[in-house]
Amino acid sequence: MHTELPLDAEGNKVVRIGHSPDPDDAFMFHAMTTGAFPTPGYNFVHELQDIETLNHRAMKQELEVSAVSIHAYPEISQHYALMNCGASMGEGYGPMVVSMQGVSEDDVRSNIIAVPGMKTSAYLGLRLAWGDCQVEVVPFDEIIPRVLDGTFMSGLIIHEGQLTYVEHDLNVLLDLGVWWNDRTDGWPMPLGGNVVRRDLGQQVMEDITLYTKMSIEHAIAHPADALEFAKAWGRGIDDETNKEFVSMYVNNRTIDYEDEGRSAVRQFIKEGQELGLIDSTFDTSSMKFIGSPE
């Protein structure tokens, strides 16, 4: 039994896409949500919320399509399938723990670290790298300001903060992308993925995945409009920083996870299971990626 999607005035299926308000997600979905290419039978609309909110909305099965943290995926896997496109992966870079200059790693590890959410991949990476830590959840775009004003000794930064921290002369104590890359012999660090709801049926899931892939390819081939659109979600970043950030997380791996990317996702989840942060009954070996040649 499949769930029927609502129709717009022209009879197209209306699909809501949830993505985080950061430049790379906006860049990816620009084409399909602005009609830059035909999507016969479908009308895509986007809803922007921070990744931790999207993780929890996915647990309630609220949206047809959503960006989610790979850390959160096993918890929603009964109701959502991962697409083989739209991944955010750190190729030797990723979320960072930052502090003011002169603060030692020992100091940071014995104090509360501001984190963007308990279901984020950044938090899972932090726990894998440093073990049990004292943390407090803070909206991702408030972490740097609250380190600067002394509320927290350190913070775990994501999104464009991975570039803009240098403007504040902050010190990087841990770069999770480097850490993961070093210990996996060069695999990318899985951070975010796109999921599509299973109750829509296989054909609709495949259609939506294909259009998502086409949207990413369109943006990469015609970057000017998509970059301009993406900049609106960068919280005041300049054109160069916007372009640099998008290129970090929208690339060939975003079009197709590839074997390494899929293997990295499975490994990341397995390590989370060993740590007790992910349900141990989730079977990584049976994971299917919609649109994958596997």
C-alpha positions as CSV (number, residue, x, y, z in Angstrom):
1,M,0.0,0.0,0.0
2,H,1.6,3.3,-1.1
3,T,0.9,6.7,0.2
4,E,-0.5,9.0,-2.5
5,L,1.1,12.4,-2.7
6,P,-1.0,15.6,-2.9
7,L,-1.4,17.1,-6.3
8,D,-0.9,20.8,-7.3
9,A,-3.3,22.7,-9.6
10,E,-1.6,21.1,-12.7
11,G,-1.9,17.6,-11.4
12,N,1.8,17.2,-10.4
13,K,2.8,15.3,-7.3
14,V,3.9,17.8,-4.6
15,V,7.1,16.6,-2.9
16,R,8.5,18.5,0.1
17,I,12.3,18.5,0.5
18,G,13.8,19.3,3.9
19,H,17.3,20.6,3.8
20,S,19.5,22.5,6.2
21,P,20.1,26.2,5.7
22,D,23.6,26.0,4.4
23,P,25.1,26.8,1.0
24,D,25.8,23.2,-0.1
25,D,22.3,21.9,0.4
26,A,20.8,25.0,-1.2
27,F,23.2,24.6,-4.2
28,M,22.1,21.0,-4.6
29,F,18.4,21.6,-4.6
30,H,18.3,24.9,-6.5
31,A,17.6,23.5,-9.9
32,M,14.8,21.1,-8.9
33,T,13.0,23.5,-6.6
34,T,13.1,26.5,-9.0
35,G,12.1,24.7,-12.2
36,A,15.5,25.0,-13.9
37,F,14.8,21.8,-15.7
38,P,11.6,19.8,-16.4
39,T,10.5,17.3,-13.7
40,P,7.4,15.8,-15.4
41,G,4.7,14.8,-12.9
42,Y,6.4,16.4,-9.9
43,N,6.5,19.7,-8.1
44,F,9.4,20.0,-5.6
45,V,9.2,22.5,-2.8
46,H,11.8,23.0,-0.1
47,E,11.6,23.5,3.6
48,L,14.7,24.8,5.4
49,Q,15.6,23.8,8.9
50,D,18.7,23.0,10.9
51,I,20.0,19.4,10.5
52,E,19.1,18.4,14.1
53,T,15.5,19.5,13.6
54,L,15.4,17.6,10.3
55,N,16.7,14.5,12.0
56,H,13.8,14.6,14.5
57,R,11.2,15.4,11.8
58,A,12.4,12.3,9.9
59,M,11.8,10.3,13.0
60,K,8.2,11.4,12.7
61,Q,8.1,10.7,9.0
62,E,6.9,14.2,8.3
63,L,8.7,15.0,5.0
64,E,8.8,13.0,1.7
65,V,12.5,13.8,1.2
66,S,15.0,15.1,3.7
67,A,18.6,15.8,4.4
68,V,19.6,13.9,7.6
69,S,22.8,13.1,9.5
70,I,24.3,9.7,8.7
71,H,24.4,9.2,12.5
72,A,20.6,9.4,12.6
73,Y,19.9,7.2,9.6
74,P,19.6,3.8,11.3
75,E,16.9,5.2,13.6
76,I,14.7,6.2,10.6
77,S,15.8,3.4,8.2
78,Q,12.5,1.5,8.6
79,H,10.7,4.4,7.0
80,Y,13.3,6.1,4.8
81,A,15.8,4.9,2.2
82,L,19.2,6.6,1.6
83,M,19.6,8.0,-1.9
84,N,22.9,7.2,-3.7
85,C,23.3,11.0,-4.3
86,G,23.3,14.1,-2.3
87,A,25.9,13.0,0.2
88,S,27.9,15.5,2.2
89,M,31.3,13.9,2.8
90,G,34.5,15.4,4.1
91,E,37.4,14.5,1.9
92,G,40.1,15.1,4.5
93,Y,38.1,17.9,6.2
94,G,35.0,18.0,8.3
95,P,33.6,19.3,11.6
96,M,36.1,20.8,14.0
97,V,36.5,21.5,17.7
98,V,37.7,25.1,18.0
99,S,38.7,27.3,21.0
100,M,40.4,30.6,21.7
101,Q,44.1,30.6,21.2
102,G,46.2,29.3,24.1
103,V,43.6,26.7,25.3
104,S,45.0,23.2,25.5
105,E,43.3,20.0,24.4
106,D,43.3,18.8,28.0
107,D,41.5,21.9,29.1
108,V,38.9,21.5,26.4
109,R,38.3,17.8,27.1
110,S,37.7,18.5,30.8
111,N,35.1,21.2,30.1
112,I,31.7,21.4,28.3
113,I,31.9,21.4,24.5
114,A,29.2,23.2,22.6
115,V,27.8,20.8,20.0
116,P,25.2,21.2,17.2
117,G,23.0,18.2,18.1
118,M,23.2,14.8,19.7
119,K,22.1,13.1,16.4
120,T,24.5,14.9,14.2
121,S,27.4,13.1,12.5
122,A,29.7,15.7,14.0
123,Y,28.7,14.6,17.5
124,L,29.2,10.9,16.7
125,G,32.6,11.7,15.2
126,L,33.6,13.6,18.3
127,R,32.6,10.7,20.5
128,L,34.6,8.3,18.3
129,A,37.6,10.5,18.4
130,W,37.6,11.6,22.0
131,G,35.3,9.2,23.9
132,D,32.9,10.4,26.5
133,C,32.7,14.2,26.5
134,Q,30.7,16.8,28.5
135,V,28.6,18.5,25.9
136,E,25.7,21.0,25.6
137,V,23.6,21.4,22.5
138,V,23.7,24.9,21.0
139,P,22.3,26.0,17.6
140,F,25.0,25.5,15.0
141,D,25.2,29.2,14.1
142,E,25.6,30.3,17.7
143,I,28.6,28.1,18.5
144,I,31.3,30.4,17.3
145,P,29.8,33.5,19.0
146,R,29.4,31.6,22.3
147,V,33.1,30.5,22.2
148,L,34.1,34.1,21.5
149,D,32.1,35.5,24.4
150,G,33.4,32.9,26.8
151,T,30.2,31.0,27.4
152,F,32.0,27.8,26.3
153,M,35.7,27.0,26.2
154,S,35.2,25.2,22.9
155,G,32.7,24.3,20.3
156,L,32.1,21.7,17.6
157,I,31.6,23.6,14.4
158,I,29.8,22.6,11.1
159,H,28.6,24.2,7.9
160,E,30.4,27.4,6.8
161,G,31.9,27.7,10.3
162,Q,34.5,25.3,9.0
163,L,35.9,28.2,6.9
164,T,34.8,31.3,8.8
165,Y,36.5,30.3,12.1
166,V,39.8,31.7,10.8
167,E,38.3,35.2,10.8
168,H,38.1,35.0,14.5
169,D,41.6,33.7,15.1
170,L,40.2,30.5,16.7
171,N,42.4,27.5,17.2
172,V,41.5,24.0,15.8
173,L,42.1,21.3,18.4
174,L,40.5,18.5,16.4
175,D,39.6,18.3,12.7
176,L,37.3,15.2,12.4
177,G,37.7,15.0,8.6
178,V,41.5,14.7,8.9
179,W,41.1,12.3,11.9
180,W,38.7,10.0,10.0
181,N,40.7,10.1,6.8
182,D,43.9,9.1,8.5
183,R,42.4,6.1,10.3
184,T,40.5,4.7,7.3
185,D,43.3,4.9,4.8
186,G,41.7,7.8,2.9
187,W,38.0,7.2,3.1
188,P,35.8,10.3,3.1
189,M,34.0,11.1,6.4
190,P,30.2,10.6,6.0
191,L,28.3,13.6,7.4
192,G,24.9,14.0,5.7
193,G,22.8,12.1,3.3
194,N,19.4,12.5,1.5
195,V,16.6,10.1,2.3
196,V,13.3,9.4,0.6
197,R,10.2,7.9,2.3
198,R,9.6,4.2,1.6
199,D,5.8,4.4,1.7
200,L,5.9,6.4,-1.6
201,G,6.8,3.1,-3.4
202,Q,9.8,2.1,-5.3
203,Q,9.0,3.9,-8.6
204,V,8.4,7.3,-6.9
205,M,11.6,6.8,-4.8
206,E,13.6,6.2,-7.9
207,D,12.0,9.1,-9.7
208,I,12.8,11.5,-6.9
209,T,16.3,10.2,-6.6
210,L,16.9,10.7,-10.3
211,Y,15.6,14.3,-10.2
212,T,17.8,15.0,-7.2
213,K,20.9,13.6,-9.1
214,M,19.9,15.7,-12.1
215,S,19.6,18.8,-9.9
216,I,23.1,18.3,-8.5
217,E,24.5,17.7,-12.0
218,H,22.7,20.8,-13.3
219,A,24.1,23.0,-10.4
220,I,27.7,21.8,-11.0
221,A,27.3,22.4,-14.8
222,H,25.7,25.8,-14.4
223,P,27.1,27.1,-11.1
224,A,26.4,30.8,-11.3
225,D,22.7,30.9,-10.5
226,A,23.0,28.1,-7.9
227,L,25.9,29.8,-6.2
228,E,24.0,33.0,-6.0
229,F,21.0,31.2,-4.5
230,A,23.2,29.3,-2.1
231,K,24.9,32.4,-0.8
232,A,21.6,33.5,0.8
233,W,22.0,30.7,3.2
234,G,25.6,31.4,4.2
235,R,24.9,33.9,6.9
236,G,26.8,36.8,5.3
237,I,29.7,34.9,3.7
238,D,31.4,36.5,0.7
239,D,31.3,35.0,-2.8
240,E,34.7,33.4,-2.5
241,T,33.9,31.7,0.8
242,N,30.5,30.6,-0.6
243,K,32.1,29.0,-3.7
244,E,34.8,27.3,-1.6
245,F,32.4,25.8,0.9
246,V,30.1,24.6,-1.9
247,S,33.0,22.9,-3.7
248,M,34.0,21.2,-0.5
249,Y,30.7,19.4,-0.2
250,V,29.2,19.3,-3.7
251,N,31.3,17.2,-6.1
252,N,31.5,13.9,-7.9
253,R,30.9,12.1,-4.6
254,T,27.7,14.0,-4.2
255,I,26.5,12.7,-7.6
256,D,27.4,9.1,-6.6
257,Y,28.7,8.0,-3.2
258,E,30.9,5.5,-5.1
259,D,32.1,2.3,-3.5
260,E,34.4,4.1,-1.0
261,G,31.6,6.4,0.1
262,R,29.1,3.6,0.7
263,S,31.8,1.6,2.6
264,A,32.6,4.7,4.7
265,V,28.9,5.1,5.6
266,R,28.7,1.4,6.7
267,Q,31.9,1.7,8.7
268,F,30.9,5.0,10.4
269,I,27.6,3.4,11.5
270,K,29.3,0.2,12.7
271,E,31.7,2.2,14.9
272,G,28.7,4.1,16.3
273,Q,27.1,0.8,17.1
274,E,30.3,-0.4,18.9
275,L,30.2,2.8,21.0
276,G,26.6,2.2,21.9
277,L,25.3,5.4,20.2
278,I,23.5,3.5,17.4
279,D,21.1,0.5,17.6
280,S,23.2,-2.6,17.4
281,T,20.4,-4.5,15.6
282,F,20.8,-2.3,12.5
283,D,22.3,-4.4,9.7
284,T,24.8,-2.3,7.7
285,S,25.5,-5.1,5.3
286,S,21.9,-5.1,4.0
287,M,21.9,-1.3,3.4
288,K,20.6,-0.4,-0.1
289,F,21.2,3.0,-1.7
290,I,18.4,4.1,-4.1
291,G,19.9,4.7,-7.5
292,S,23.1,2.7,-6.7
293,P,24.5,0.2,-9.2
294,E,25.1,-2.2,-6.3
